């Protein structure tokens, strides 16, 4: 990111001629990988929460069934 900032600081013409494109691709690749890993962790956490809630609901249904019968 620092290299991209330094490249952009060289001025508009430097950017317009595509001199920062390779650096930009590398930054995007890195950010994409980080986003993928973060999404993967979030999905797993959501699955764990869902399993926990499903267990709570199942216990509640069992309690309800025990009271009715």
N, C-alpha and C positions, 0 to 999 in steps of 0.2 A: 504494500500500500504506500509505503514511503517512497519507493522508486517511482510509482505512478504520480504521486503528488509532485515529486521533483521534476518529472517529465512535463507535467502540466504547467508547472511554474515557469518553464522556459518560454511560454507564450502561445498565443493562438495559432500562429503559423506552424509552429512545431507540431501541435496537435493536428491541425488541418491536413498536414502532409502525411499523417499516419505514422509518425515516428514513435508514438506511444502505444500503438496497437498491440505489439507483442507483450508488453508489460501488462496491458489491460486484460489480455486473454489469460495470462497467468493468474492475475488477481481474481478474475471471474471463476477460473477453475478451482482455486483455493476456497473461495467463498461458497461455491456450489457444493464442494465436498463437506464443508462445515455445516451447511444447511441440511444436507442429506443426513449427516450423523445426528443433528439436533432433532430432525423429524423422526428418525428411527427411535431415539430415546423417548420422545413424546408419545409415539404410538405405543411403545411397550408400557409406559406409565399409564396411559389410558386403558390399555387392556387389563393391567393389574387392578386399577380402580373399578373397572367393570366387573371383574371376577369377584372382588370384595363386595360390591353392591348386590350382585346376584346371590351371593351366600347370605347376605343380610335379608334379602327378600325371601329366600327359601326358608330361612329360620322363622321369619314372620308368618309365612303361609302355614308352616307346621304348627306354630302356636295358635293361629286362627283355627285350623282344622281341629286341634285338640280341644279347644273351647266349645266348638259347635257340637261335636259328637259326644 
